[in-house]
Amino acid sequence: MRTWAECSEAALRSNIRELRKRLGGAALVGVVKANAYGHGDIWASKILVEEGAAYLSVATAEEAIALRGAGISAPILIFGITPPELAPELIGLGLTQTVADIETAEAYSRAAQKFDKTMKCHLKLDTGMGRLGFQSAGDARLASPEAVLALTLPGLEFEGVYTHFAMSGESGGETYTRGQLAKFNAIVPELERAAGIRFALRHAANSGAVAGYPEAILDMARPGIMLYGYPDNVPGLTLTPVMELKTRIAQIKRLAAGDSVSYGRRYTAARPGRAAVLPIGYADGLPRALSNNMCVLINGKPARQIGTICMDMCVVDLTDIPEARAGDTATVFGREKGFTAEELAARLGTISYELLCGVANRVPRICI
Ligand SMILES: *Cc1c(COP(=O)(O)O)cnc(C)c1O
């Protein structure tokens, strides 16, 4: 095989078990949006359900519909707003929709009534993320009248209520995160009183909150990145990166002093040596911005990437790995210290999430 993403079932299962231990009696939502952060959403969903996840969640209706098509019957929460035209599909497939504004809520309600059905919903409150959700009216801790109105619409069954943290994964985010949680905890009972309902599922915690804010776990928690093994330094949680992105040496080149490599001649050999052509490039999800600024692992040794990363290939310096041969495996990121997706992402000024979900569709996922 040319280039592949090896996904470890054992690592995923072990991460889920670690997280379930941390959650105690609270339910686990397995976040499988964006193809399970690049790992394969059907594969990850099946394992999550086997390991006791009570819920799955995705970003879009299309992602949810595809999981149902693959035979996944667990409850699925859609985080994003679905166009009301798709309401009959959501209802027919028993999907749970986020409700974050009154106009869309009214459209869902009309659609549900038209089919004489009920749509399962979770109300989303914006307590300070500044993204999707009902905003608080006037006094920051008062429930929005529009949210109350949404809760009383016919055809909608509000099973849950949730919010999302802006700073739970950031150092120095404690005051802000506690403020968001306090606001949520104040608004929810008010909504329940005003609308005369009771939410079965209150949830707020993403990975950052599961790591640092046990009081935010509530009835249910929604860790995403931690399922896939990042960050790997949370005290009391042993997480293992699930994906290793690997490729194989396609060709070995001689380099004379002064020889240049790849487009733009952005690397010139200072000494005679050897280089390897790797069949992985930015169309596989290896960002071009990492050119001349990363290493891969070959035979347990770091090989510096040299020259511009191309669409389908890149080149690495093999001078100090004389035993390497064409066909040998190179790990682009994986579990080895110094070679994790998180460390590679840091070189690029981004986060592990972006590298993981950037692994292209053409890269086969090999489940081991
Ligand atoms: C993506 C997402 C999560 C998971 O976030 P992680 O940082 O990966 O744990 C949880 N909740 C919502 C609403 C999300 O969009």
The ligand as an SDF file (V2000), in Angstrom:
LIG
                    3D

 15 15  0  0  0  0  0  0  0  0999 V2000
  -16.9090   18.9340   18.5730 C   0  0  0  0  0  0  0  0  0  0  0  0
  -17.7910   19.1190   19.7420 C   0  0  0  0  0  0  0  0  0  0  0  0
  -17.5410   18.4260   20.9400 C   0  0  0  0  0  0  0  0  0  0  0  0
  -16.2910   17.6230   21.1760 C   0  0  0  0  0  0  0  0  0  0  0  0
  -15.1970   18.4960   21.3730 O   0  0  0  0  0  0  0  0  0  0  0  0
  -13.7660   17.9370   21.7970 P   0  0  0  0  0  0  0  0  0  0  0  0
  -12.9620   19.1510   22.0400 O   0  0  0  0  0  0  0  0  0  0  0  0
  -13.2590   17.1510   20.6300 O   0  0  0  0  0  0  0  0  0  0  0  0
  -13.9680   17.0910   22.9940 O   0  0  0  0  0  0  0  0  0  0  0  0
  -18.4760   18.5440   21.9570 C   0  0  0  0  0  0  0  0  0  0  0  0
  -19.5850   19.3080   21.8080 N   0  0  0  0  0  0  0  0  0  0  0  0
  -19.8300   20.0090   20.6780 C   0  0  0  0  0  0  0  0  0  0  0  0
  -21.0600   20.8290   20.5950 C   0  0  0  0  0  0  0  0  0  0  0  0
  -18.9460   19.9360   19.6170 C   0  0  0  0  0  0  0  0  0  0  0  0
  -19.1960   20.6330   18.4980 O   0  0  0  0  0  0  0  0  0  0  0  0
  1  2  1  0
  2  3  1  0
  2 14  2  0
  3  4  1  0
  3 10  2  0
  4  5  1  0
  5  6  1  0
  6  7  2  0
  6  8  1  0
  6  9  1  0
 10 11  1  0
 11 12  2  0
 12 13  1  0
 12 14  1  0
 14 15  1  0
M  END
$$$$
